[in-house]
Amino acid sequence: MPLIDVKVRNAKPGARPVRLWDSGGLYLEVSPAGGKLWRFKYRFQGKEKLLALGKWGAVSHDRIRARPWMIRNPAAGS
């Protein structure tokens, strides 16, 4: 289920980083200090990789959702 803006704004930091999953490996990580960072989790050649896409609020949600698609299909992003 995709994240909605209200859920992201109301996310509170915990003792450990909190992950709010969006879809397709995309999630928002809320750090214990309160920072919110978009991350993309994927596999390449059988190994798990993690990519930071930007801070919440600095980059729009629609643009963030398009980035993993461009990573999976690099020819389409040109």
For each residue, the residues with C-beta under 8 A, 3 or more apart:
1: 23
2: 22 23
3: 7 8 20 21 22 28 61
4: 7 8
5: 8 9 61
6: 9 10
7: 3 4 10 11 20
8: 3 4 5 11 20 28 36 56
9: 5 6
10: 6 7
11: 7 8 18 20 28 30 36
12: 18 30
13: 18 30 31 32 33 34
14: 17 18 30 32
15: 32
16: 32
17: 14 29 30 31 32
18: 11 12 13 14 29 30
19: 27 28 29 30
20: 3 7 8 11 27 28 29 30
21: 3 26 27
22: 2 3 26 27 28 65
23: 1 2 26
24: 68
25: 40 41 42 68
26: 21 22 23 38 39 40 41 53 64 65 68
27: 19 20 21 22 38 39 40 41
28: 3 8 11 19 20 22 36 37 38 39 56
29: 17 18 19 20 36 37 38 39
30: 11 12 13 14 17 18 19 20 34 35 36
31: 13 17 34 35 36 37
32: 13 14 15 16 17
33: 13
34: 13 30 31
35: 30 31 55
36: 8 11 28 29 30 31 55 56 57
37: 28 29 31 52 53 54 55 56
38: 26 27 28 29 52 53 54 55 56 59 64
39: 26 27 28 29 50 51 52 53
40: 25 26 27 50 51 53 67 68 71
41: 25 26 27 48 49 50 51
42: 25 48 49 51 68 71 72
43: 46 47 48 49
44: 47 49
45:
46: 43
47: 43 44
48: 41 42 43
49: 41 42 43 44
50: 39 40 41
51: 39 40 41 42 71
52: 37 38 39
53: 26 37 38 39 40 59 64 67
54: 37 38 58 59 64
55: 35 36 37 38 58 59
56: 8 28 36 37 38 59
57: 36
58: 54 55
59: 38 53 54 55 56 63 64
60: 63 64
61: 3 5 64 65
62: 65 66
63: 59 60 66 67
64: 26 38 53 54 59 60 61 67
65: 22 26 61 62 68 69
66: 62 63 69 70
67: 40 53 63 64 70 71
68: 24 25 26 40 42 65 71 72
69: 65 66 72 73 76
70: 66 67 73 74 76 77
71: 40 42 51 67 68 74
72: 42 68 69
73: 69 70 76 77
74: 70 71 77 78
75: 78
76: 69 70 73
77: 70 73 74
78: 74 75
